[in-house]
Amino acid sequence: MQSTTVPAESSSAALIILSAPSGAGKTTLARKVLLALGKLGRQAAFSVSYTTRPPRPGEVDGRDYHFVTEQAFSRMVDEGQMLEHAQVFGACYGTGRQATLNALAQGQTVFLDIDWQGARQVKRSSPQACTAVFILPPSREALRQRLQGRGQDSAAVIETRMNQAVAEMSHYPEFDYVVVNDDLERASEALLQICLGAVPPDCRAEQHRGLLAELLGEKVGPTR
């Protein structure tokens, strides 16, 4: 993959990486924060990823994802058109390089909805130009209920997604902040503060040690 450095000339430009297990609500959260940034006069955009998976009911090409063939996706990777890319649940996902750089050059705050693999790639190439936030569900049971509430997946698929969620959440130490999406208003306010350069008091992973242990199926030992 071609290494790409994201420019950081403008203090108003910000690349916000958002990662979460499926069902944690990061898309709803991000859209709410985008509206809040707009009201504050901050230009902001949600990067539309490319994917090789078929559209789900209600999804629109160009709005939810850019739906492309595997051949087209591979060609974009080979030509260095992807800022990052990864394979998730048997399909390829990636972020268009030029569109992202153009938005940053215009002083926009850009949200990247990517997994830990993509986050690692972006942070490796431009560690000073982005902020990585991991969105956590309030409990494992809440995550399962959200996945079931979609009504889109079979029980077997939901179980697979639950297992994958644990694997994804284990990468939380690679992120700058964690936001627990237990209450949409509180979570969106925390994410908004991060976007504005503040550090909310409860967005450090060590402050959610018990929750993380429950989500990852670990035992919490005594603190020192």
PyMOL CGO cylinders between C-alpha atoms (Angstrom):
from pymol import cmd
from pymol.cgo import CYLINDER

trace = [
    CYLINDER, 0.00, 0.00, 0.00, 1.24, 3.49, -0.83, 0.3, 1, 1, 1, 1, 1, 1,
    CYLINDER, 1.24, 3.49, -0.83, 2.11, 5.58, 2.24, 0.3, 1, 1, 1, 1, 1, 1,
    CYLINDER, 2.11, 5.58, 2.24, 0.21, 8.84, 2.37, 0.3, 1, 1, 1, 1, 1, 1,
    CYLINDER, 0.21, 8.84, 2.37, 0.93, 11.77, 4.64, 0.3, 1, 1, 1, 1, 1, 1,
    CYLINDER, 0.93, 11.77, 4.64, -2.04, 13.91, 5.56, 0.3, 1, 1, 1, 1, 1, 1,
    CYLINDER, -2.04, 13.91, 5.56, -1.17, 17.62, 5.57, 0.3, 1, 1, 1, 1, 1, 1,
    CYLINDER, -1.17, 17.62, 5.57, -1.51, 19.52, 8.83, 0.3, 1, 1, 1, 1, 1, 1,
    CYLINDER, -1.51, 19.52, 8.83, -0.92, 23.08, 7.67, 0.3, 1, 1, 1, 1, 1, 1,
    CYLINDER, -0.92, 23.08, 7.67, -4.27, 24.42, 8.88, 0.3, 1, 1, 1, 1, 1, 1,
    CYLINDER, -4.27, 24.42, 8.88, -5.13, 24.35, 12.57, 0.3, 1, 1, 1, 1, 1, 1,
    CYLINDER, -5.13, 24.35, 12.57, -8.81, 24.22, 11.64, 0.3, 1, 1, 1, 1, 1, 1,
    CYLINDER, -8.81, 24.22, 11.64, -8.40, 21.00, 9.70, 0.3, 1, 1, 1, 1, 1, 1,
    CYLINDER, -8.40, 21.00, 9.70, -8.93, 17.80, 11.63, 0.3, 1, 1, 1, 1, 1, 1,
    CYLINDER, -8.93, 17.80, 11.63, -9.05, 14.15, 10.70, 0.3, 1, 1, 1, 1, 1, 1,
    CYLINDER, -9.05, 14.15, 10.70, -11.22, 12.28, 13.19, 0.3, 1, 1, 1, 1, 1, 1,
    CYLINDER, -11.22, 12.28, 13.19, -11.01, 8.49, 13.07, 0.3, 1, 1, 1, 1, 1, 1,
    CYLINDER, -11.01, 8.49, 13.07, -14.08, 6.73, 14.43, 0.3, 1, 1, 1, 1, 1, 1,
    CYLINDER, -14.08, 6.73, 14.43, -14.02, 2.99, 15.05, 0.3, 1, 1, 1, 1, 1, 1,
    CYLINDER, -14.02, 2.99, 15.05, -16.49, 0.75, 16.82, 0.3, 1, 1, 1, 1, 1, 1,
    CYLINDER, -16.49, 0.75, 16.82, -17.94, -2.75, 16.71, 0.3, 1, 1, 1, 1, 1, 1,
    CYLINDER, -17.94, -2.75, 16.71, -20.99, -3.09, 14.51, 0.3, 1, 1, 1, 1, 1, 1,
    CYLINDER, -20.99, -3.09, 14.51, -24.03, -1.92, 16.46, 0.3, 1, 1, 1, 1, 1, 1,
    CYLINDER, -24.03, -1.92, 16.46, -22.25, 0.54, 18.75, 0.3, 1, 1, 1, 1, 1, 1,
    CYLINDER, -22.25, 0.54, 18.75, -24.00, 3.47, 17.07, 0.3, 1, 1, 1, 1, 1, 1,
    CYLINDER, -24.00, 3.47, 17.07, -21.04, 5.40, 15.73, 0.3, 1, 1, 1, 1, 1, 1,
    CYLINDER, -21.04, 5.40, 15.73, -22.80, 6.54, 12.54, 0.3, 1, 1, 1, 1, 1, 1,
    CYLINDER, -22.80, 6.54, 12.54, -25.73, 8.08, 14.44, 0.3, 1, 1, 1, 1, 1, 1,
    CYLINDER, -25.73, 8.08, 14.44, -23.28, 9.64, 16.87, 0.3, 1, 1, 1, 1, 1, 1,
    CYLINDER, -23.28, 9.64, 16.87, -21.10, 11.11, 14.13, 0.3, 1, 1, 1, 1, 1, 1,
    CYLINDER, -21.10, 11.11, 14.13, -24.04, 12.60, 12.25, 0.3, 1, 1, 1, 1, 1, 1,
    CYLINDER, -24.04, 12.60, 12.25, -25.25, 14.34, 15.39, 0.3, 1, 1, 1, 1, 1, 1,
    CYLINDER, -25.25, 14.34, 15.39, -21.80, 15.82, 15.98, 0.3, 1, 1, 1, 1, 1, 1,
    CYLINDER, -21.80, 15.82, 15.98, -21.55, 16.93, 12.35, 0.3, 1, 1, 1, 1, 1, 1,
    CYLINDER, -21.55, 16.93, 12.35, -24.73, 18.95, 12.82, 0.3, 1, 1, 1, 1, 1, 1,
    CYLINDER, -24.73, 18.95, 12.82, -23.37, 20.46, 16.04, 0.3, 1, 1, 1, 1, 1, 1,
    CYLINDER, -23.37, 20.46, 16.04, -20.12, 21.46, 14.34, 0.3, 1, 1, 1, 1, 1, 1,
    CYLINDER, -20.12, 21.46, 14.34, -22.08, 23.08, 11.54, 0.3, 1, 1, 1, 1, 1, 1,
    CYLINDER, -22.08, 23.08, 11.54, -24.02, 25.19, 14.03, 0.3, 1, 1, 1, 1, 1, 1,
    CYLINDER, -24.02, 25.19, 14.03, -20.68, 26.35, 15.45, 0.3, 1, 1, 1, 1, 1, 1,
    CYLINDER, -20.68, 26.35, 15.45, -19.56, 27.44, 11.99, 0.3, 1, 1, 1, 1, 1, 1,
    CYLINDER, -19.56, 27.44, 11.99, -17.13, 24.58, 11.52, 0.3, 1, 1, 1, 1, 1, 1,
    CYLINDER, -17.13, 24.58, 11.52, -17.04, 22.89, 8.12, 0.3, 1, 1, 1, 1, 1, 1,
    CYLINDER, -17.04, 22.89, 8.12, -17.31, 19.15, 8.58, 0.3, 1, 1, 1, 1, 1, 1,
    CYLINDER, -17.31, 19.15, 8.58, -17.86, 16.13, 6.38, 0.3, 1, 1, 1, 1, 1, 1,
    CYLINDER, -17.86, 16.13, 6.38, -18.36, 12.38, 6.76, 0.3, 1, 1, 1, 1, 1, 1,
    CYLINDER, -18.36, 12.38, 6.76, -16.06, 10.48, 4.44, 0.3, 1, 1, 1, 1, 1, 1,
    CYLINDER, -16.06, 10.48, 4.44, -17.99, 8.02, 2.28, 0.3, 1, 1, 1, 1, 1, 1,
    CYLINDER, -17.99, 8.02, 2.28, -16.08, 4.75, 2.15, 0.3, 1, 1, 1, 1, 1, 1,
    CYLINDER, -16.08, 4.75, 2.15, -15.73, 2.39, -0.79, 0.3, 1, 1, 1, 1, 1, 1,
    CYLINDER, -15.73, 2.39, -0.79, -16.85, -1.20, -0.33, 0.3, 1, 1, 1, 1, 1, 1,
    CYLINDER, -16.85, -1.20, -0.33, -17.19, -4.38, -2.35, 0.3, 1, 1, 1, 1, 1, 1,
    CYLINDER, -17.19, -4.38, -2.35, -20.17, -5.68, -0.36, 0.3, 1, 1, 1, 1, 1, 1,
    CYLINDER, -20.17, -5.68, -0.36, -23.68, -5.38, -1.81, 0.3, 1, 1, 1, 1, 1, 1,
    CYLINDER, -23.68, -5.38, -1.81, -25.96, -2.58, -0.56, 0.3, 1, 1, 1, 1, 1, 1,
    CYLINDER, -25.96, -2.58, -0.56, -28.27, -3.34, 2.34, 0.3, 1, 1, 1, 1, 1, 1,
    CYLINDER, -28.27, -3.34, 2.34, -31.95, -2.37, 2.17, 0.3, 1, 1, 1, 1, 1, 1,
    CYLINDER, -31.95, -2.37, 2.17, -32.26, 1.41, 2.22, 0.3, 1, 1, 1, 1, 1, 1,
    CYLINDER, -32.26, 1.41, 2.22, -28.60, 2.13, 1.47, 0.3, 1, 1, 1, 1, 1, 1,
    CYLINDER, -28.60, 2.13, 1.47, -27.84, 4.54, -1.35, 0.3, 1, 1, 1, 1, 1, 1,
    CYLINDER, -27.84, 4.54, -1.35, -24.71, 4.49, -3.51, 0.3, 1, 1, 1, 1, 1, 1,
    CYLINDER, -24.71, 4.49, -3.51, -22.67, 7.63, -2.92, 0.3, 1, 1, 1, 1, 1, 1,
    CYLINDER, -22.67, 7.63, -2.92, -24.46, 8.48, 0.32, 0.3, 1, 1, 1, 1, 1, 1,
    CYLINDER, -24.46, 8.48, 0.32, -23.86, 5.46, 2.56, 0.3, 1, 1, 1, 1, 1, 1,
    CYLINDER, -23.86, 5.46, 2.56, -20.99, 3.89, 0.59, 0.3, 1, 1, 1, 1, 1, 1,
    CYLINDER, -20.99, 3.89, 0.59, -19.47, 3.89, -2.85, 0.3, 1, 1, 1, 1, 1, 1,
    CYLINDER, -19.47, 3.89, -2.85, -20.36, 0.37, -3.95, 0.3, 1, 1, 1, 1, 1, 1,
    CYLINDER, -20.36, 0.37, -3.95, -17.74, -1.00, -6.36, 0.3, 1, 1, 1, 1, 1, 1,
    CYLINDER, -17.74, -1.00, -6.36, -16.63, -4.33, -7.75, 0.3, 1, 1, 1, 1, 1, 1,
    CYLINDER, -16.63, -4.33, -7.75, -13.67, -6.22, -6.36, 0.3, 1, 1, 1, 1, 1, 1,
    CYLINDER, -13.67, -6.22, -6.36, -11.78, -5.51, -9.58, 0.3, 1, 1, 1, 1, 1, 1,
    CYLINDER, -11.78, -5.51, -9.58, -12.40, -1.76, -9.30, 0.3, 1, 1, 1, 1, 1, 1,
    CYLINDER, -12.40, -1.76, -9.30, -11.40, -1.77, -5.64, 0.3, 1, 1, 1, 1, 1, 1,
    CYLINDER, -11.40, -1.77, -5.64, -8.16, -3.64, -6.34, 0.3, 1, 1, 1, 1, 1, 1,
    CYLINDER, -8.16, -3.64, -6.34, -7.33, -1.22, -9.12, 0.3, 1, 1, 1, 1, 1, 1,
    CYLINDER, -7.33, -1.22, -9.12, -7.78, 1.75, -6.77, 0.3, 1, 1, 1, 1, 1, 1,
    CYLINDER, -7.78, 1.75, -6.77, -5.48, 0.14, -4.21, 0.3, 1, 1, 1, 1, 1, 1,
    CYLINDER, -5.48, 0.14, -4.21, -2.84, -0.61, -6.85, 0.3, 1, 1, 1, 1, 1, 1,
    CYLINDER, -2.84, -0.61, -6.85, -3.00, 2.97, -8.15, 0.3, 1, 1, 1, 1, 1, 1,
    CYLINDER, -3.00, 2.97, -8.15, -2.56, 4.46, -4.65, 0.3, 1, 1, 1, 1, 1, 1,
    CYLINDER, -2.56, 4.46, -4.65, -6.05, 5.94, -4.57, 0.3, 1, 1, 1, 1, 1, 1,
    CYLINDER, -6.05, 5.94, -4.57, -6.83, 4.58, -1.09, 0.3, 1, 1, 1, 1, 1, 1,
    CYLINDER, -6.83, 4.58, -1.09, -5.82, 6.40, 2.08, 0.3, 1, 1, 1, 1, 1, 1,
    CYLINDER, -5.82, 6.40, 2.08, -6.45, 3.14, 3.92, 0.3, 1, 1, 1, 1, 1, 1,
    CYLINDER, -6.45, 3.14, 3.92, -8.18, -0.15, 3.21, 0.3, 1, 1, 1, 1, 1, 1,
    CYLINDER, -8.18, -0.15, 3.21, -9.02, -3.39, 4.96, 0.3, 1, 1, 1, 1, 1, 1,
    CYLINDER, -9.02, -3.39, 4.96, -11.06, -6.56, 4.63, 0.3, 1, 1, 1, 1, 1, 1,
    CYLINDER, -11.06, -6.56, 4.63, -13.93, -6.96, 7.10, 0.3, 1, 1, 1, 1, 1, 1,
    CYLINDER, -13.93, -6.96, 7.10, -16.56, -9.73, 7.15, 0.3, 1, 1, 1, 1, 1, 1,
    CYLINDER, -16.56, -9.73, 7.15, -15.31, -10.98, 3.79, 0.3, 1, 1, 1, 1, 1, 1,
    CYLINDER, -15.31, -10.98, 3.79, -15.68, -7.63, 1.99, 0.3, 1, 1, 1, 1, 1, 1,
    CYLINDER, -15.68, -7.63, 1.99, -13.21, -4.86, 1.23, 0.3, 1, 1, 1, 1, 1, 1,
    CYLINDER, -13.21, -4.86, 1.23, -13.56, -1.34, 2.62, 0.3, 1, 1, 1, 1, 1, 1,
    CYLINDER, -13.56, -1.34, 2.62, -11.44, 1.71, 1.94, 0.3, 1, 1, 1, 1, 1, 1,
    CYLINDER, -11.44, 1.71, 1.94, -11.19, 5.49, 2.14, 0.3, 1, 1, 1, 1, 1, 1,
    CYLINDER, -11.19, 5.49, 2.14, -10.64, 7.53, -1.00, 0.3, 1, 1, 1, 1, 1, 1,
    CYLINDER, -10.64, 7.53, -1.00, -7.33, 9.36, -0.72, 0.3, 1, 1, 1, 1, 1, 1,
    CYLINDER, -7.33, 9.36, -0.72, -7.85, 12.44, -2.86, 0.3, 1, 1, 1, 1, 1, 1,
    CYLINDER, -7.85, 12.44, -2.86, -11.32, 13.36, -1.61, 0.3, 1, 1, 1, 1, 1, 1,
    CYLINDER, -11.32, 13.36, -1.61, -10.07, 13.20, 1.99, 0.3, 1, 1, 1, 1, 1, 1,
    CYLINDER, -10.07, 13.20, 1.99, -7.00, 15.33, 1.30, 0.3, 1, 1, 1, 1, 1, 1,
    CYLINDER, -7.00, 15.33, 1.30, -9.07, 17.87, -0.63, 0.3, 1, 1, 1, 1, 1, 1,
    CYLINDER, -9.07, 17.87, -0.63, -11.51, 18.25, 2.27, 0.3, 1, 1, 1, 1, 1, 1,
    CYLINDER, -11.51, 18.25, 2.27, -8.66, 18.71, 4.76, 0.3, 1, 1, 1, 1, 1, 1,
    CYLINDER, -8.66, 18.71, 4.76, -6.98, 21.26, 2.51, 0.3, 1, 1, 1, 1, 1, 1,
    CYLINDER, -6.98, 21.26, 2.51, -10.24, 23.24, 2.57, 0.3, 1, 1, 1, 1, 1, 1,
    CYLINDER, -10.24, 23.24, 2.57, -10.12, 23.36, 6.37, 0.3, 1, 1, 1, 1, 1, 1,
    CYLINDER, -10.12, 23.36, 6.37, -12.85, 20.82, 7.00, 0.3, 1, 1, 1, 1, 1, 1,
    CYLINDER, -12.85, 20.82, 7.00, -13.15, 18.42, 9.89, 0.3, 1, 1, 1, 1, 1, 1,
    CYLINDER, -13.15, 18.42, 9.89, -13.34, 14.99, 8.25, 0.3, 1, 1, 1, 1, 1, 1,
    CYLINDER, -13.34, 14.99, 8.25, -14.74, 11.89, 9.95, 0.3, 1, 1, 1, 1, 1, 1,
    CYLINDER, -14.74, 11.89, 9.95, -13.38, 8.53, 8.87, 0.3, 1, 1, 1, 1, 1, 1,
    CYLINDER, -13.38, 8.53, 8.87, -15.66, 5.62, 9.74, 0.3, 1, 1, 1, 1, 1, 1,
    CYLINDER, -15.66, 5.62, 9.74, -13.05, 2.86, 9.62, 0.3, 1, 1, 1, 1, 1, 1,
    CYLINDER, -13.05, 2.86, 9.62, -11.99, -0.19, 11.60, 0.3, 1, 1, 1, 1, 1, 1,
    CYLINDER, -11.99, -0.19, 11.60, -8.83, -0.65, 13.67, 0.3, 1, 1, 1, 1, 1, 1,
    CYLINDER, -8.83, -0.65, 13.67, -6.88, -1.89, 10.65, 0.3, 1, 1, 1, 1, 1, 1,
    CYLINDER, -6.88, -1.89, 10.65, -7.55, 1.30, 8.72, 0.3, 1, 1, 1, 1, 1, 1,
    CYLINDER, -7.55, 1.30, 8.72, -6.99, 3.43, 11.82, 0.3, 1, 1, 1, 1, 1, 1,
    CYLINDER, -6.99, 3.43, 11.82, -3.59, 1.85, 12.28, 0.3, 1, 1, 1, 1, 1, 1,
    CYLINDER, -3.59, 1.85, 12.28, -2.65, 2.64, 8.67, 0.3, 1, 1, 1, 1, 1, 1,
    CYLINDER, -2.65, 2.64, 8.67, -3.73, 6.29, 8.91, 0.3, 1, 1, 1, 1, 1, 1,
    CYLINDER, -3.73, 6.29, 8.91, -2.05, 6.85, 12.29, 0.3, 1, 1, 1, 1, 1, 1,
    CYLINDER, -2.05, 6.85, 12.29, 1.15, 5.25, 11.04, 0.3, 1, 1, 1, 1, 1, 1,
    CYLINDER, 1.15, 5.25, 11.04, 1.36, 7.54, 8.03, 0.3, 1, 1, 1, 1, 1, 1,
    CYLINDER, 1.36, 7.54, 8.03, 0.20, 10.72, 9.78, 0.3, 1, 1, 1, 1, 1, 1,
    CYLINDER, 0.20, 10.72, 9.78, 0.37, 10.38, 13.57, 0.3, 1, 1, 1, 1, 1, 1,
    CYLINDER, 0.37, 10.38, 13.57, 0.27, 14.16, 14.16, 0.3, 1, 1, 1, 1, 1, 1,
    CYLINDER, 0.27, 14.16, 14.16, -2.64, 14.90, 11.85, 0.3, 1, 1, 1, 1, 1, 1,
    CYLINDER, -2.64, 14.90, 11.85, -5.46, 12.78, 13.25, 0.3, 1, 1, 1, 1, 1, 1,
    CYLINDER, -5.46, 12.78, 13.25, -7.34, 11.92, 16.42, 0.3, 1, 1, 1, 1, 1, 1,
    CYLINDER, -7.34, 11.92, 16.42, -8.58, 8.36, 16.85, 0.3, 1, 1, 1, 1, 1, 1,
    CYLINDER, -8.58, 8.36, 16.85, -11.71, 7.67, 18.89, 0.3, 1, 1, 1, 1, 1, 1,
    CYLINDER, -11.71, 7.67, 18.89, -13.13, 4.24, 19.70, 0.3, 1, 1, 1, 1, 1, 1,
    CYLINDER, -13.13, 4.24, 19.70, -16.88, 4.10, 20.37, 0.3, 1, 1, 1, 1, 1, 1,
    CYLINDER, -16.88, 4.10, 20.37, -17.92, 1.53, 22.98, 0.3, 1, 1, 1, 1, 1, 1,
    CYLINDER, -17.92, 1.53, 22.98, -21.37, 0.10, 23.73, 0.3, 1, 1, 1, 1, 1, 1,
    CYLINDER, -21.37, 0.10, 23.73, -22.48, 0.35, 27.39, 0.3, 1, 1, 1, 1, 1, 1,
    CYLINDER, -22.48, 0.35, 27.39, -22.48, -3.45, 27.76, 0.3, 1, 1, 1, 1, 1, 1,
    CYLINDER, -22.48, -3.45, 27.76, -22.19, -6.65, 25.77, 0.3, 1, 1, 1, 1, 1, 1,
    CYLINDER, -22.19, -6.65, 25.77, -25.92, -7.27, 26.17, 0.3, 1, 1, 1, 1, 1, 1,
    CYLINDER, -25.92, -7.27, 26.17, -26.76, -3.79, 24.87, 0.3, 1, 1, 1, 1, 1, 1,
    CYLINDER, -26.76, -3.79, 24.87, -24.63, -4.47, 21.81, 0.3, 1, 1, 1, 1, 1, 1,
    CYLINDER, -24.63, -4.47, 21.81, -26.44, -7.75, 21.16, 0.3, 1, 1, 1, 1, 1, 1,
    CYLINDER, -26.44, -7.75, 21.16, -29.84, -6.06, 21.51, 0.3, 1, 1, 1, 1, 1, 1,
    CYLINDER, -29.84, -6.06, 21.51, -28.86, -3.34, 19.04, 0.3, 1, 1, 1, 1, 1, 1,
    CYLINDER, -28.86, -3.34, 19.04, -27.76, -5.91, 16.48, 0.3, 1, 1, 1, 1, 1, 1,
    CYLINDER, -27.76, -5.91, 16.48, -30.96, -7.88, 16.93, 0.3, 1, 1, 1, 1, 1, 1,
    CYLINDER, -30.96, -7.88, 16.93, -33.03, -4.69, 16.71, 0.3, 1, 1, 1, 1, 1, 1,
    CYLINDER, -33.03, -4.69, 16.71, -31.82, -4.03, 13.18, 0.3, 1, 1, 1, 1, 1, 1,
    CYLINDER, -31.82, -4.03, 13.18, -33.77, -7.04, 11.93, 0.3, 1, 1, 1, 1, 1, 1,
    CYLINDER, -33.77, -7.04, 11.93, -31.25, -7.46, 9.10, 0.3, 1, 1, 1, 1, 1, 1,
    CYLINDER, -31.25, -7.46, 9.10, -29.18, -10.44, 10.22, 0.3, 1, 1, 1, 1, 1, 1,
    CYLINDER, -29.18, -10.44, 10.22, -29.81, -14.05, 11.18, 0.3, 1, 1, 1, 1, 1, 1,
    CYLINDER, -29.81, -14.05, 11.18, -28.98, -15.40, 14.63, 0.3, 1, 1, 1, 1, 1, 1,
    CYLINDER, -28.98, -15.40, 14.63, -25.83, -17.01, 13.23, 0.3, 1, 1, 1, 1, 1, 1,
    CYLINDER, -25.83, -17.01, 13.23, -24.67, -13.73, 11.69, 0.3, 1, 1, 1, 1, 1, 1,
    CYLINDER, -24.67, -13.73, 11.69, -25.35, -11.85, 14.92, 0.3, 1, 1, 1, 1, 1, 1,
    CYLINDER, -25.35, -11.85, 14.92, -23.29, -14.38, 16.86, 0.3, 1, 1, 1, 1, 1, 1,
    CYLINDER, -23.29, -14.38, 16.86, -20.45, -13.96, 14.37, 0.3, 1, 1, 1, 1, 1, 1,
    CYLINDER, -20.45, -13.96, 14.37, -20.67, -10.18, 14.74, 0.3, 1, 1, 1, 1, 1, 1,
    CYLINDER, -20.67, -10.18, 14.74, -20.61, -10.48, 18.53, 0.3, 1, 1, 1, 1, 1, 1,
    CYLINDER, -20.61, -10.48, 18.53, -17.45, -12.57, 18.39, 0.3, 1, 1, 1, 1, 1, 1,
    CYLINDER, -17.45, -12.57, 18.39, -15.91, -10.14, 15.93, 0.3, 1, 1, 1, 1, 1, 1,
    CYLINDER, -15.91, -10.14, 15.93, -16.87, -7.24, 18.20, 0.3, 1, 1, 1, 1, 1, 1,
    CYLINDER, -16.87, -7.24, 18.20, -14.74, -8.64, 21.00, 0.3, 1, 1, 1, 1, 1, 1,
    CYLINDER, -14.74, -8.64, 21.00, -11.78, -8.92, 18.65, 0.3, 1, 1, 1, 1, 1, 1,
    CYLINDER, -11.78, -8.92, 18.65, -12.31, -5.34, 17.44, 0.3, 1, 1, 1, 1, 1, 1,
    CYLINDER, -12.31, -5.34, 17.44, -12.68, -3.89, 20.93, 0.3, 1, 1, 1, 1, 1, 1,
    CYLINDER, -12.68, -3.89, 20.93, -9.43, -5.51, 22.02, 0.3, 1, 1, 1, 1, 1, 1,
    CYLINDER, -9.43, -5.51, 22.02, -7.66, -2.87, 19.92, 0.3, 1, 1, 1, 1, 1, 1,
    CYLINDER, -7.66, -2.87, 19.92, -8.93, 0.04, 22.01, 0.3, 1, 1, 1, 1, 1, 1,
    CYLINDER, -8.93, 0.04, 22.01, -5.41, 0.80, 23.40, 0.3, 1, 1, 1, 1, 1, 1,
    CYLINDER, -5.41, 0.80, 23.40, -4.38, 1.95, 19.91, 0.3, 1, 1, 1, 1, 1, 1,
    CYLINDER, -4.38, 1.95, 19.91, -6.87, 4.84, 20.07, 0.3, 1, 1, 1, 1, 1, 1,
    CYLINDER, -6.87, 4.84, 20.07, -6.48, 8.26, 21.67, 0.3, 1, 1, 1, 1, 1, 1,
    CYLINDER, -6.48, 8.26, 21.67, -9.89, 8.29, 23.34, 0.3, 1, 1, 1, 1, 1, 1,
    CYLINDER, -9.89, 8.29, 23.34, -12.87, 6.05, 24.05, 0.3, 1, 1, 1, 1, 1, 1,
    CYLINDER, -12.87, 6.05, 24.05, -16.47, 7.27, 24.13, 0.3, 1, 1, 1, 1, 1, 1,
    CYLINDER, -16.47, 7.27, 24.13, -19.12, 5.09, 25.76, 0.3, 1, 1, 1, 1, 1, 1,
    CYLINDER, -19.12, 5.09, 25.76, -22.36, 5.39, 23.80, 0.3, 1, 1, 1, 1, 1, 1,
    CYLINDER, -22.36, 5.39, 23.80, -24.72, 4.73, 26.71, 0.3, 1, 1, 1, 1, 1, 1,
    CYLINDER, -24.72, 4.73, 26.71, -26.62, 7.98, 26.21, 0.3, 1, 1, 1, 1, 1, 1,
    CYLINDER, -26.62, 7.98, 26.21, -26.68, 9.68, 22.79, 0.3, 1, 1, 1, 1, 1, 1,
    CYLINDER, -26.68, 9.68, 22.79, -26.68, 13.23, 24.14, 0.3, 1, 1, 1, 1, 1, 1,
    CYLINDER, -26.68, 13.23, 24.14, -23.84, 12.63, 26.57, 0.3, 1, 1, 1, 1, 1, 1,
    CYLINDER, -23.84, 12.63, 26.57, -21.78, 10.65, 24.06, 0.3, 1, 1, 1, 1, 1, 1,
    CYLINDER, -21.78, 10.65, 24.06, -22.25, 13.21, 21.29, 0.3, 1, 1, 1, 1, 1, 1,
    CYLINDER, -22.25, 13.21, 21.29, -21.22, 16.03, 23.62, 0.3, 1, 1, 1, 1, 1, 1,
    CYLINDER, -21.22, 16.03, 23.62, -18.05, 14.12, 24.53, 0.3, 1, 1, 1, 1, 1, 1,
    CYLINDER, -18.05, 14.12, 24.53, -17.21, 13.52, 20.88, 0.3, 1, 1, 1, 1, 1, 1,
    CYLINDER, -17.21, 13.52, 20.88, -17.93, 17.16, 20.04, 0.3, 1, 1, 1, 1, 1, 1,
    CYLINDER, -17.93, 17.16, 20.04, -15.50, 18.31, 22.72, 0.3, 1, 1, 1, 1, 1, 1,
    CYLINDER, -15.50, 18.31, 22.72, -12.82, 16.02, 21.32, 0.3, 1, 1, 1, 1, 1, 1,
    CYLINDER, -12.82, 16.02, 21.32, -13.39, 17.50, 17.84, 0.3, 1, 1, 1, 1, 1, 1,
    CYLINDER, -13.39, 17.50, 17.84, -12.99, 20.99, 19.32, 0.3, 1, 1, 1, 1, 1, 1,
    CYLINDER, -12.99, 20.99, 19.32, -9.66, 20.05, 20.89, 0.3, 1, 1, 1, 1, 1, 1,
    CYLINDER, -9.66, 20.05, 20.89, -10.85, 19.57, 24.47, 0.3, 1, 1, 1, 1, 1, 1,
    CYLINDER, -10.85, 19.57, 24.47, -10.32, 16.43, 26.54, 0.3, 1, 1, 1, 1, 1, 1,
    CYLINDER, -10.32, 16.43, 26.54, -13.54, 15.27, 28.23, 0.3, 1, 1, 1, 1, 1, 1,
    CYLINDER, -13.54, 15.27, 28.23, -12.86, 13.91, 31.72, 0.3, 1, 1, 1, 1, 1, 1,
    CYLINDER, -12.86, 13.91, 31.72, -14.28, 10.44, 31.05, 0.3, 1, 1, 1, 1, 1, 1,
    CYLINDER, -14.28, 10.44, 31.05, -12.80, 9.63, 27.64, 0.3, 1, 1, 1, 1, 1, 1,
    CYLINDER, -12.80, 9.63, 27.64, -9.63, 7.87, 28.73, 0.3, 1, 1, 1, 1, 1, 1,
    CYLINDER, -9.63, 7.87, 28.73, -9.60, 4.09, 28.53, 0.3, 1, 1, 1, 1, 1, 1,
    CYLINDER, -9.60, 4.09, 28.53, -8.27, 3.65, 32.07, 0.3, 1, 1, 1, 1, 1, 1,
    CYLINDER, -8.27, 3.65, 32.07, -11.45, 5.27, 33.40, 0.3, 1, 1, 1, 1, 1, 1,
    CYLINDER, -11.45, 5.27, 33.40, -13.54, 2.46, 31.93, 0.3, 1, 1, 1, 1, 1, 1,
    CYLINDER, -13.54, 2.46, 31.93, -11.51, -0.49, 33.12, 0.3, 1, 1, 1, 1, 1, 1,
    CYLINDER, -11.51, -0.49, 33.12, -14.51, -2.41, 34.46, 0.3, 1, 1, 1, 1, 1, 1,
    CYLINDER, -14.51, -2.41, 34.46, -16.60, -1.90, 31.33, 0.3, 1, 1, 1, 1, 1, 1,
    CYLINDER, -16.60, -1.90, 31.33, -13.77, -2.91, 29.04, 0.3, 1, 1, 1, 1, 1, 1,
    CYLINDER, -13.77, -2.91, 29.04, -13.17, -6.06, 31.07, 0.3, 1, 1, 1, 1, 1, 1,
    CYLINDER, -13.17, -6.06, 31.07, -16.88, -6.97, 30.76, 0.3, 1, 1, 1, 1, 1, 1,
    CYLINDER, -16.88, -6.97, 30.76, -16.93, -6.28, 27.03, 0.3, 1, 1, 1, 1, 1, 1,
    CYLINDER, -16.93, -6.28, 27.03, -13.79, -8.33, 26.45, 0.3, 1, 1, 1, 1, 1, 1,
    CYLINDER, -13.79, -8.33, 26.45, -14.74, -11.12, 28.85, 0.3, 1, 1, 1, 1, 1, 1,
    CYLINDER, -14.74, -11.12, 28.85, -11.83, -10.46, 31.17, 0.3, 1, 1, 1, 1, 1, 1,
    CYLINDER, -11.83, -10.46, 31.17, -11.55, -10.49, 34.94, 0.3, 1, 1, 1, 1, 1, 1,
    CYLINDER, -11.55, -10.49, 34.94, -10.80, -7.21, 36.69, 0.3, 1, 1, 1, 1, 1, 1,
    CYLINDER, -10.80, -7.21, 36.69, -7.90, -7.55, 39.09, 0.3, 1, 1, 1, 1, 1, 1,
    CYLINDER, -7.90, -7.55, 39.09, -7.07, -5.27, 42.03, 0.3, 1, 1, 1, 1, 1, 1,
    CYLINDER, -7.07, -5.27, 42.03, -5.75, -1.81, 41.20, 0.3, 1, 1, 1, 1, 1, 1,
    CYLINDER, -5.75, -1.81, 41.20, -2.41, -0.65, 42.52, 0.3, 1, 1, 1, 1, 1, 1,
]
cmd.load_cgo(trace, "trace")
